Amino acid sequence: MALTFGTVLTAVTLLLGMAQVGSRIEAALAAEARMARYATLSTQVSTFLVVATEALQRDLSAEVRADRLAPVVDSIQRTFVRLNDDLEAAVTDARAVGIDRQSRHATQSLTLARMHAALDQSLRGLSQDGRDAAQLRPVVDNFANSFDPLLNEAINGEALFRRETLVGIESLRFRFTWAAVFMACLSLVMAAAFYFGLIHPQFRRLDLLRGAARQIGTQDFAVALPDTRKDEIGALFDETNRAAQALAARQADVQADWDRLNEIIYDRTVALRSANARLEAVDESRRRLFADISHELRTPLTVILMEAQLGRQTAPEASEVFETIETRAARLNRRIDDLLRVARSDSGSLALSLEETSVSALLEEVGEEVRAECASAGMVLDLAPGPGEVLADRNWLRQVLVGLVRNAIRHGRTGGQVRLSCDLAAENVDLSVTDAGPGIPSDKQARIFQRFEQAAPNQAGFGLGLALAKWVIEEHGGQIAVESPVAAPLSDAPGTRIRLRLPRVVR
């Protein structure tokens, strides 16, 4: 009976000690998890600062800035919510430890609230319209300067919690060791009445168990207690082995998660730096390119136009020649405007100058511009203008139609014909560009309006034309669609028809 009591007492002591060790380890893991969330928050805030800085450099409006920042802000808000939940759980779990630990976790919650307030203040500052980049730069700088110390304070606090927890585990191990020694001594006293040879083997098994406890206390979970007898001590061996295996698996998971987190942080940082460098290079190249275009082309073009106008006035006999020069120079000027429009559209802004536009006059203008290209390609341009007017930006719409005809020349040259036509409906005007080429496979038609997509591989160009046309037409409130094969083809070939549907001006 005494031996049974001693064994039960030993088992209970060990189980309680293991439970306390498990509780401390869970507290350390919880601190590790919160530190991981703070690391995620740090990455998200870095992304926020990069996006905000880029928006200020581009001098975007408050609405555009808000749209750019919205996904990053949403992810930061979700991380704040998770951290707040974690801290509330930590405060609840700390009730068993004492008011001091609860207060310190509550202080962490206050630090988190201050970080949240700093973000809200920054967002309010960035949402103010009518302020330039120089006025908004202090908002971003103040946010970075105030947020970083708070984040470091929170991470240092969690690191301190973790260290204290590990120190507590060491202290518990020490007490647990002495408890095991006490149990061993007590067992010796109670075994004095029994035959020494019967009790001695049990002491050896207890020594193994004590060694395993010490090994676990030093966070060495490679414990393999022998499975020899199915008695109470044998069951305790099994439990200790399973606990050690569980702790080893948990330790491996934590280490793997930590390594993966460090790798993700490193990869994201490298990617952000690379993307930022590419964006800066592209932006600088675009500004330099279009500054050169504006300077190198517009100045001599203005001189040509002025000289042609003076020539028509001073030399009437050559009026037709000077008129041709003036017309060509005006067309070149329009091409420069088209190029600058494409540049502005690529930067995310599409400014439309809407006016009532005659469809017939527009198609005639497009035909005049591409007729020479059709003839050079050995193709016949069939122009079928119709009545009706649309509310549109004349230059943008002309540019889209010219681009579609040039696509037809490039891809449908074998058909020898391209048709530019107009169909009038009750509320809409349908403008169509039809070729007699080989057509577009049905499985590729859904992708031709995406940027950098082409109907066939190994074709020249970047695949921007149809994507830009779709954007322009949709900005007009219209629709663009492709039909291939054509229901009423121009020849025996399947052909392709691009149809633009725009709202009609009804008087």
DOVOPA-535002 format. One record per residue: residue in three letters; x, y, z of N, C-alpha, C in turn. Coordinates in steps of 0.001 Angstrom, whole numbers, plus 500000, padded with zeros to 6 digits. Layout:
<pts>
AlaXYZXYZXYZ...
</pts>
This chain:
<pts>
Met500841498792500000500000500000500000500872501252500000Ala501937501242500815502832502388500868503527502603499534Leu503941501465498894504603501575497602503651502143496549Thr502404501687496604501408502197495657501180503689495867Phe501086504088497136500898505505497438502073506343496941Gly503280505826497171504462506561496717504520506687495210Thr504166505601494548504198505629493077503167506608492524Val501947506561493112500903507480492667501310508931492910Leu501911509177494093502355510530494411503425511001493425Thr504344510110493099505392510462492130504793510771490767Ala503864509904490329503246510107489010502491511427488958Val501739511720490034500987512977490064501935514170490013Thr503027514084490785503993515185490777504583515401489389Leu504947514286488756505515514399487410504511514967486411Leu503279514505486486502266514989485550501990516470485755Leu501936516892487048501730518312487310502903519138486783Gly504118518590487008505291519309486498505272519408484986Met504899518293484336504826518317482874503750519282482402Ala502644519327483160501582520270482773502072521711482869Gln502831522002483951503365523360484087504373523659482992Val505215522647482689506174522844481593505427523112480282Gly504394522303480039503607522513478818502969523882478792Ser502458524324479958501832525652480016502852526739479713Arg504067526598480293505097527615480034505517527591478566Ile505631526398478022506021526303476612504948526912475718Glu503678526658476055502601527267475274502662528792475360Ala503011529315476562503150530773476690504294531280475821Ala505426530518475798506547530934474946506169530884473474Leu505424529834473088504993529729471692504033530847471329Ala503163531209472288502247532323472024503018533616471806Ala504077533830472617504913535028472416505602534982471062Glu506077533771470658506687533622469340505680533963468240Ala504443533480468405503413533763467383503126535251467293Arg503054535922468456502813537381468405503985538106467763Met505221537639468032506375538257467382506312538048465873Ala505844536866465455505699536627464017504664537572463403Arg503561537803464141502557538751463624503132540170463572Tyr503937540521464577504556541855464519505502541953463321Ala506201540845463011507068540858461831506242541042460560Thr505083540333460499504179540527459355503698541970459284Leu503350542542460461502907543943460487504014544865459988Ser505271544560460359506392545394459909506506545365458389Thr506358544150457808506419544045456346505279544815455695Gln504068544686456256502920545376455671503071546886455769Val503588547383456900503781548831457053504851549325456086Ser505910548482455855506914548866454862506287548999453487Thr505400548041453155504688548132451878503832549387451826Phe503162549704452936502331550920452998503178552161452727Leu504359552226453354505222553394453168505714553498451726Val506037552314451108506494552338449714505393552856448799Val504153552313448986503035552730448127502695554203448347Ala502686554640449636502373556046449923503429556970449329Thr504714556593449465505787557424448904505678557510447393Glu505386556359446767505234556377445304504059557263444884Ala502946557192445633501785558028445306502123559504445443Leu502896559859446470503285561261446638504236561703445533Gln505171560805445147506089561157444073505359561395442755Arg504311560629442534503536560814441306502480561906441426Asp502374562460442628501405563542442876499988563095442508Leu499602561918442982498265561398442704497235562106443570Ser495996562075443112494921562694443880494617561870445118Ala493863562485446051493536561779447301492743560518447023Glu491836560571446059491012559382445757491875558252445206Val492793558589444294493666557560443726494608557013444793Arg495104557936445654495966557456446741495223556458447629Ala493979556797447941493190555891448798493003554540448124Asp492735554539446805492555553261446094493843552449446101Arg494990553133445912496266552407445915496568551814447295Leu496237552572448326496583552143449689495571551171450286Ala494354551082449691493282550300450316493664548844450574Pro494246548081449578494577546675449872495588546546451004Val496603547424451026497625547331452076497017547672453431Val496177548726453471495550549127454732494647548007455259Asp493921547334454337493056546224454775493885545123455435Ser495014544758454819495841543701455417496404544139456763Ile496789545434456896497302545922458183496207545885459245Gln494975546288458847493866546272459809493586544850460287Arg493641543889459361493411542492459769494493542026460739Thr495737542432460488496816542048461402496615542687462767Phe496154543960462792495852544611464072494788543816464838Val493754543373464108492677542618464767493224541322465358Arg494061540606464579494616539349465089495514539588466301Leu496348540643466234497211540944467376496395541318468601Asn495328542087468403494477542461469530493832541223470155Asp493372540296469280492795539045469798493839538249470579Asp495076538202470017496138537467470718496424538074472091Leu496462539405472163496758540056473442495619539860474443Glu494368539898473958493250539628474860493337538213475426Ala493709537251474551493865535880475029495021535791476028Ala496107536550475763497244536535476686496862537111478043Val496052538191478045495595538772479308494742537763480077Thr493876537060479351493023536059479993493865534930480582Asp494858534442479798495689533340480271496579533764481438Ala496900535069481517497809535550482559497136535690483921Arg495829535462483979495140535562485278495718534587486295Ala496119533405485789496669532406486697498082532761487147Val498759533679486426500132534038486759500174535163487770Gly499303536172487551499298537293488481498965538595487786Ile498682539595488614498257540890488080499386541579487328Asp500647541302487725501765541974487052501836541578485585Arg501723540267485306501766539818483912500564540332483142Gln499392540367483791498207540921483120498428542383482751Ser498994543154483663499217544581483404500187544774482248Arg501204543949482204502185544110481123501584543740479776His500762542714479744500070542397478486499110543519478114Ala498442544111479122497553545244478833498348546423478281Thr499564546608478791500422547678478246500749547408476787Gln500979546133476446501178545785475039499963546174474203Ser498763545978474755497544546371474047497506547876473822Leu497961548651474826498000550113474658498985550507473558Thr500132549823473544501101550112472470500512549808471106Leu499787548678471017499132548328469755498104549382469367Ala497358549875470368496360550921470082497036552195469587Arg498188552524470152498908553723469685499394553541468255Met499840552332467900500232552086466507499033552238465580His497897551712466030496674551823465230496287553292465052Ala496412554065466133496079555492466058497030556219465110Ala498315555831465124499269556463464202498898556184462754Leu498459554941462483498023554619461121496804555429460728Asp495812555511461643494592556277461332494920557741461074Gln495822558298461881496191559709461688496871559908460333Ser497732558949459952498392559054458646497391558962457509Leu496422558055457647495409557897456585494563559152456459Arg494235559785457614493463561024457532494259562125456827Gly495557562163457113496367563178456452496471562935454955Leu496651561668454554496784561356453127495472561501452375Ser494346561445453083493043561540452414492643562975452115Gln493412563942452634493072565344452393493468565723450978Asp492523566197450227492771566600448845493234568055448822Gly493840568441447711494265569818447550495623570089448165Arg496318569085448670497641569270449252498670568571448373Asp499782569244448127500793568679447245501688567698448014Ala502666567123447256503537566103447852504377566661448974Ala504821567937448827505655568521449881504893568675451185Gln503573568969451067502764569117452281502422567769452902Leu502331566722452062501944565405452577503149564574453021Arg504351564960452572505532564185452960505703564119454476Pro505510565229455234505640565113456698504668564109457313Val503491563941456668502521562969457208503122561573457185Val503724561204456020504326559877455903505537559753456810Asp506372560837456858507566560774457710507199560657459181Asn506188561432459620505765561357461026505240559963461357Phe504497559381460398503977558024460647505137557036460811Ala506124557103459892507251556170459979508032556379461275Asn508251557671461651509041557953462849508319557555464129Ser506981557644464134506241557294465347505932555800465416Phe505742555178464243505329553770464251506505552843464582Asp507691553154464043508825552251464217509192552063465690Pro509298553140466520509604552896467948508524552082468659Leu507251552340468303506173551567468938506283550089468573Leu506576549817467293506709548430466867507890547764467567Asn509020548477467661510178547906468360509856547663469829Glu509117548601470445508730548425471842507881547172472029Ala506925546971471093506059545793471199506858544502471023Ile507762544488470023508549543277469782509485543001470958Asn510106544060471493510983543862472656510199543346473856Gly508957543846474013508128543349475107507836541866474970Glu507498541446473728507224540025473516508483539191473724Ala509638539714473296510895538985473514511170538831475011Leu510846539896475770511025539814477216510104538765477827Phe508830538731477376507913537697477850508469536307477572Arg508998536146476370509511534822476014510700534434476903Arg511616535400477106512764535086477972512329534753479393Glu511384535523479907510899535246481259510253533864481342Thr509523533518480277508873532201480272509911531093480253Leu510965531259479447512010530240479389512756530143480726Val512987531306481355513604531285482683512698530559483681Gly511385530790483544510449530090484417510488528590484212Ile510668528171482954510774526730482679512021526151483343Glu513132526921483280514353526453483926514161526339485442Ser513493527343486012513230527285487450512330526106487783Leu511340525890486937510441524758487167511203523442487063Arg512134523404486106512929522180485984513728521925487255Phe514273523027487809515053522887489040514172522353490166Arg512992522985490309512097522501491378511641521074491111Phe511413520792489841510960519448489487512049518414489798Thr513306518788489595514408517880489908514450517570491405Trp514321518640492190514314518419493631513101517617494081Ala511994517832493395510817517019493729511062515556493428Ala511738515326492296512043513934491954512993513316492977Val513972514141493421514892513633494447514138513324495738Phe513215514237496073512431514015497290511600512738497188Met511005512550496012510222511326495823511103510088495926Ala512306510200495414513208509047495493513579508730496941Cys513894509815497685514231509590499104513044509006499879Leu511860509554499615510672509034500276510446507573499938Ser510701507233498714510537505832498299511535504936499022Leu512747505462499226513738504673499961513293504409501406Val512722505474502023512270505316503404511137504295503476Met510192504428502545509061503489502583509469502088502179Ala510551501981501366510983500642500927511842499925501968Ala512155500621503083512999499987504086512342498746504673Ala511016498715504671510304497583505235510176496424504258Phe510560496677503049510431495627502037511793495056501683Tyr511716494060501016512948493388500615513694494252499609Phe515015494505499948515788495434499144515879495014497678Gly515917493769497460516028493297496080514762493509495266Leu513600493625495952512360493830495209512183495297494817Ile512641496180495691512424497601495457513519498195494576His514720497640494687515852498237493975515621498399492464Pro515072497431491770514850497635490323513900498810490019Gln512937499028490936512023500133490696512743501476490787Phe513738501538491712514519502763491812515277503052490520Arg515787502049489925516508502250488664515576502810487592Arg514374502335487567513409502852486577513051504309486887Leu512943504595488195512674505983488559513840506901488199Asp515056506349488313516215507151487911516158507484486421Leu515716506504485623515570506780484187514539507873483943Leu513462507802484682512412508800484525512899510172484967Arg513662510212486046514200511484486495515154512066485460Gly515979511221484883516874511703483828516121512248482628Ala515020511549482296514215512047481174513613513409481493Ala513165513573482761512601514868483146513647515970483052Arg514882515656483521515942516646483413516249516959481944Gln516244515932481127516524516127479707515463517009479050Ile514202516760479408513124517591478871513239519010479393Gly513642519150480676513795520474481248514849521302480549Thr515849520648479943516878521367479175516496521498477705Gln515238521210477367514707521309476001515387520327475057Asp515868519224475601516359518121474781515290517043474817Phe514532516929473721513363516054473720513646514688473094Ala514918514354472918515259513027472382515216512002473510Val514047511815474049513844510918475191513304509592474677Ala513922508477475134513452507140474728513504506235475944Leu512520506377476814512445505521477999512024504123477575Pro512596503078478182512311501699477744510890501271478096Asp510324500484477199508975499962477404509107498495477814Thr509334498279479127509635496919479616508474496297480371Arg507847497049481243506776496495482074505540497364481978Lys504374496742481988503106497462481854502506497758483230Asp503291498298484103502774498704485397502633500224485426Glu502483500748486639502283502189486738503479502974486208Ile504692502535486543505879503247486081506039503094484567Gly505694501915484073505752501722482627504802502665481891Ala503584502828482449502646503769481842503189505192481885Leu503861505525483002504460506847483108505590507017482095Phe506344505953481857507362506005480804506734506338479454Asp505636505655479177504966505881477887504494507332477754Glu503887507838478828503409509218478789504555510204478604Thr505662509935479302506823510819479165507380510768477748Asn507460509555477174507923509429475789507029510199474831Arg505698510054475007504772510758474110504862512273474292Ala504994512685475573505129514121475810506401514662475166Ala507504513918475295508764514354474691508647514408473168Gln507979513407472583507795513416471127506941514599470677Ala505878514864471449505021516001471102505781517325471203Leu506574517451472293507358518670472457508410518803471360Ala509013517688470956510001517734469879509349518153468560Ala508161517588468297507453517978467067507068519445467098Arg506600519899468272506230521312468388507452522216468200Gln508574521819468796509792522601468641510240522653467183Ala510142521520466481510520521493465069509594522371464238Asp508278522325464549507327523168463817507624524650464034Val507900525007465281508199526417465576509451526869464837Gln510487526013464858511721526388464173511509526498462672Ala510731525556462105510458525611460663509665526857460302Asp508658527171461140507879528386460879508751529629460975Trp509629529636461948510505530802462114511450530952460917Asp512035529817460475512920529871459301512158530315458059Arg510928529775457916510122530153456741509753531632456799Leu509436532128457994509095533549458125510286534430457761Asn511462534063458236512655534850457885512910534830456386Glu512679533663455771512891533566454320511883534412453552Ile510629534386454010509590535185453345509902536670453484Ile510295537084454691510625538497454894511775538917453990Tyr512785538070453894513918538402453030513495538488451567Asp512733537480451102512295537480449698511424538683449384Arg510484539006450302509611540155450044510411541461450030Thr511388541565450914512195542786450933512978542944449644Val513591541839449178514340541901447916513415542239446753Ala512222541612446745511276541874445653510810543330445654Leu510529543860446847510091545261446927511192546205446460Arg512421545940446860513512546808446423513694546744444911Ser513620545518444363513777545367442918512654546052442157Ala511407545850442641510261546471441966510345547990442038Asn510758548505443181510874549956443332511940550511442389Ala513066549793442251514113550251441339513639550236439898Arg512887549170439533512379549106438152511387550222437890Leu510500550469438846509518551534438655510199552891438503Glu511209553145439321511914554415439209512603554549437856Ala513218553428437379513894553476436088512914553713434946Val511762552992434986510754553157433936510193554568433940Asp509905555089435125509336556427435212510317557470434693Glu511582557315435051512589558260434586512756558178433075Ser512763556962432526512895556804431075511712557417430349Arg510481557218430892509296557773430234509342559302430231Arg509711559889431374509764561344431412510806561895430434Arg511963561221430386513004561693429489512592561527428029Leu511982560379427711511584560102426336510590561137425821Phe509524561367426588508495562270426083508901563736426179Ala509833564044427075510396565395427051511200565603425779Asp511980564576425398512749564683424156511838564769422945Ile510755563951422959509822563984421832509204565370421703Ser508743565914422820508098567223422797509054568296422298His510331568193422740511282569230422360511745569064420912Glu512068567818420527512674567578419223511680567624418069Leu510428567306418336509464567243417235508584568481417135Arg508110568974418251507162570084418171507816571378417665Thr509058571637418064509699572891417635509870572950416116Pro510511571951415474510603572041413999509252571921413319Leu508320571187413946507005571044413327506271572384413311Thr506427573160414366505807574489414392506390575383413298Val507690575292413099508338576074412038507813575665410669Ile507666574351410433507152573864409150505756574404408896Leu504890574338409928503527574831409759503522576330409437Met504327577093410147504372578539409899504912578844408505Glu505974578142408097506538578380406770505560577985405681Ala504810576894405893503831576483404887502720577520404764Gln502258578037405897501223579074405851501738580335405162Leu502973580743405468503555581913404800503747581648403311Gly504144580410402970504331580080401561503033580177400779Arg501924579703401364500638579804400665500236581252400450Gln500609582122401395500234583532401271501139584286400295Thr502429583952400261503380584701399428503588584099398052Ala503244582802397894503436582160396570502161581433396185Pro501180582174395675499896581528395326500046580421394290Glu501057580567393386501199579546392349501585578189392948Ala502187578191394148502552576918394814501646576635395999Ser500464577195395960499551577046397094499228575591397378Glu499042574815396320498671573400396508499793572631397195Val501046572946396791502182572255397408502282572605398889Phe502179573929399196502270574334400594501092573795401410Glu499939573669400768498780573106401477499026571650401842Thr499664570922400897500005569520401187500984569432402348Ile501994570342402331502973570347403428502279570650404747Glu501382571622404732500679571994405956499807570850406459Thr499134570148405512498279569009405904499100567894406538Arg500254567584405887501101566517406421501679566911407781Ala502066568185407920502605568631409195501545568561410294Ala500295568937409953499205568843410925498960567397411319Arg499070566479410314498885565062410636499995564572411558Leu501256565007411299502354564624412166502147565168413578Asn501633566391413671501336566981414975500300566141415722Arg499318565643414958498299564797415563498885563466416031Arg499860562948415280500514561706415698501266561913417018Ile501909563064417151502599563354418409501593563415419556Asp500428564053419287499379564089420312498935562676420676Asp498798561800419649498402560409419913499423559713420803Leu500699559927420513501745559287421301501704559742422753Leu501514561036422946501435561559424311500179561062425013Arg499097560877424259497874560326424859498115558895425332Val498799558109424512499100556734424919499966556723426174Ala500924557639426230501778557713427421500964558028428659Arg500033559003428533499210559351429695498283558207430075Ser497776557500429094496892556365429417497671555259430098Asp498930555056429718499749554025430348500055554355431790Ser500043555638432138500307556036433513499070555971434383Gly497913555607433802496711555421434599495703556535434485Ser495949557549433641494990558644433489494524558711432049Leu493228558797431855492654558877430521491661560042430523Ala492112561189430019491266562376430009490564562460428662Leu489246562461428686488443562514427467487889563918427280Ser487928564356426032487316565631425657486127565308424770Leu484959565156425367483789564665424644483133565794423853Glu482724565432422641481992566358421790481149565540420821Glu480122566173420280479290565487419277480111565317418010Thr480282564072417597481167563747416481480372563054415382Ser480510563535414162479864562912413006480595561627412664Val479859560518412624480457559231412304480987559223410881Ser480242559792409947480656559806408545481968560566408386Ala482058561763408981483284562545408862484456561831409534Leu484194561184410666485246560462411372485798559321410523Leu484903558541409883485361557420409055486133557920407841Glu485699559033407256486434559605406129487843560004406564Glu487939560575407749489246560992408267490147559785408509Val489576558720409061490356557500409270490790556906407938Gly489868556870406966490203556331405656491327557096404999Glu491286558421405107492350559235404524493697558917405167Glu493692558636406479494944558398407184495551557045406862Val494738556011406641495277554658406440495233554200404993Arg494693555014404101494537554551402720495901554247402088Ala496892555108402352498216554876401764498833553583402313Glu498600553290403602499146552063404183498477550836403573Cys497175550913403331496474549789402687497020549556401286Ala497210550648400535497723550497399178499128549922399200Ser499948550358400135501312549842400229501322548352400552Ala500330547900401323500240546477401672499521545662400604Gly499096546302399513498393545580398452496977545233398825Met496342546038399677494995545758400141494057546867399673Val492800546497399551491758547445399151490992547875400398Leu490860549187400607490100549717401730488678550009401263Asp487722549279401838486308549475401512485698550321402624Leu485408551584402302484897552528403287483396552675403094Ala482624552348404131481161552422404053480646553260405204Pro480811554586405143480333555434406229478818555527406239Gly478281555897407369476836556034407514476490557241408343Pro475221557548408453474801558717409225474919558449410719Gly474644559499411479474629559363412925475767560115413579Glu475556560437414852476555561135415640476697560453416992Val477910560512417527478187559955418855478849561031419699Leu478662560917421019479319561821421953480637561173422360Ala481760561689421798483027560996421982484177561986421903Asp485328561512422342486575562229422132487049561873420731Arg486983562829419825487221562554418417488623561976418190Asn489624562557418835490992562100418613491205560672419121Trp490672560391420328490810559025420860490096558014419966Leu488875558335419539488114557395418719488800557188417376Arg489323558270416800490055558130415540491279557244415744Gln491981557448416823493176556653417095492827555166417238Val491731554855417913491317553454418068491005552837416711Leu490229553543415869489868553004414556491098552826413681Val492008553801413696493233553667412904494031552458413375Gly494124552268414675494833551115415202494201549794414783Leu492861549733414765492176548495414352492414548208412880Val492395549255412044492664549046410614494100548568410428Arg495014549136411165496415548699411043496582547255411516Asn495840546859412540495850545446412938495371544560411801Ala494297545000411132493769544228410002494796544146408879Ile495510545261408624496551545230407588497659544253407976Arg498023544249409232499135543412409680498769541928409714His497563541607410187497206540192410377496333539627409255Gly495667540503408482494777540006407425495242540381406041Arg496554540575405887497094541000404597496769540004403496Thr496744538701403826496516537681402795495131537802402162Gly494180538395402873492833538530402315492721539635401287Gly493643540584401299493662541642400299492567542676400435Gln491804542665401545490694543602401667490410543881403135Val490031545116403440489607545497404773488453546485404632Arg487439546311405450486234547135405348486030547896406649Leu485761549188406514485450550073407638484030550568407426Ser483111550127408303481685550387408064481000550869409329Cys479748551326409131478945551869410232477527551337410117Asp476957550883411231475559550436411293474860551258412360Leu473671551769412005472920552653412888471781551885413535Ala471683551975414873470574551355415609469803552459416324Ala468764552047417076467907553040417721468676553871418745Glu469526553211419530470230553916420592471742553847420472Asn472232553065419513473671552854419413474139553036417977Val475442553226417852476116553236416558477192552171416621Asp477158551234415658478140550163415592479162550473414500Leu480426550612414901481523550816413959482286549498413862Ser482529549032412615483136547721412425484357547819411530Val485392547052411897486566546873411050486654545391410735Thr486507545051409437486430543643409016487550543360408033Asp488253542218408232489280541808407265488917540449406703Ala489689540023405713489467538729405063490639537803405346Gly491192537935406545492353537139406912491986535770407453Pro492952535080408048492727533702408526491870533611409772Gly491577534738410436490726534709411622491509534441412897Ile490773534417414014491355534182415335490719532935415936Pro491508531976416412490914530772417029490015531151418210Ser488957530381418369487966530697419409488558530640420808Asp489557529770421032490128529661422367491044530827422721Lys491373531670421747492239532817422004491482534139421974Gln490227534115421577489492535375421427489266536076422760Ala489130535299423840488854535923425137490071536643425692Arg491282536370425137492486536944425711493070538077424895Ile492552538330423692493216539320422838493051540739423363Phe492069540978424272491892542312424823492680542508426116Gln493480541499426485494317541635427658495675542189427238Arg496287542942428144497582543537427824498629542452427623Phe499492542682426622500612541811426295500158540428425838Glu498918540303425363498428539063424784498314539247423279Gln498668538186422507498553538219421065497836536967420608Ala497163537100419455496397535954418952497301534826418499Ala498482535152418042499413534139417570500782534428418146Pro501594533389418441502915533630419010503890534166417980Asn505013534675418477506099535151417627505683536283416705Gln504733537104417096504352538267416328504982539494416951Ala505268540468416099505890541686416594504905542488417416Gly505440543339418281504571544202419084504425543696420494Phe503839544528421334503725544205422750502317543804423141Gly501354543781422220499995543397422558499234544438423323Leu499547545737423130498875546797423870497691547389423123Gly497642547239421766496659547963420965495227547669421324Leu494828546381421323493439546028421614493090546290423077Ala494053546101423977493785546420425379493502547911425545Leu494291548750424863494059550194424928492730550557424286Ala492406549914423128491124550186422476489952549827423392Lys490032548697424076488970548293424995488803549318426113Trp489912549790426641489857550781427718489191552062427240Val489620552543426067489075553801425548487578553678425296Ile487156552595424650485734552437424320484905552302425595Glu485375551559426568484616551418427819484559552722428592Glu485606553548428492485558554870429111484511555760428451His484196555483427184483141556204426484481753555657426812Gly481697554616427628480416553984427924479982553005426857Gly480920552557426013480595551637424931481108550232425189Gln481065549423424123481492548036424209482327547699422978Ile483259546752423142484065546258422034483970544743422024Ala483857544156420829483695542704420721484387542217419460Val484756540937419464485396540323418305484490539234417758Glu484470539105416426483688538055415759484602537364414762Ser484837536061414947485668535297414031485310533818414190Pro484878533161413084484753533667411720483587534645411571Val483685535469410528482667536486410279481433535838409666Ala480254536287410121479006535702409610478857535925408106Ala479186537133407628479138537438406196480546537812405770Pro481423536835405496482834537124405230483025537863403909Leu484165538539403823484501539271402607485050538355401527Ser485520537160401917486066536199400941485848534799401485Asp486558533838400911486443532459401382487124532249402729Ala488014533154403113488701533041404405487737533367405549Pro487998532844406775487086533102407909486949534580408226Gly488077535306408235488024536733408523487820537047409996Thr488018538320410334487838538817411702487139540163411654Arg486183540368412585485489541648412674485584542141414114Ile486077543372414265486094544039415560484991545085415536Arg484028544964416468482868545854416474482933546758417708Leu482777548054417459482706549045418531481275549542418617Arg480666549435419774479290549904419978479327551093420938Leu478862552248420398478881553491421167477476554070421267Pro477162554765422364475830555394422490475657556471421415Arg474496556467420831474194557413419746473608558701420328Val473948559812419675473345561102420025471985561178419343Val470920561210420143469546561258419611469017562672419820Arg468589563280418736468063564655418811466541564643418896
</pts>
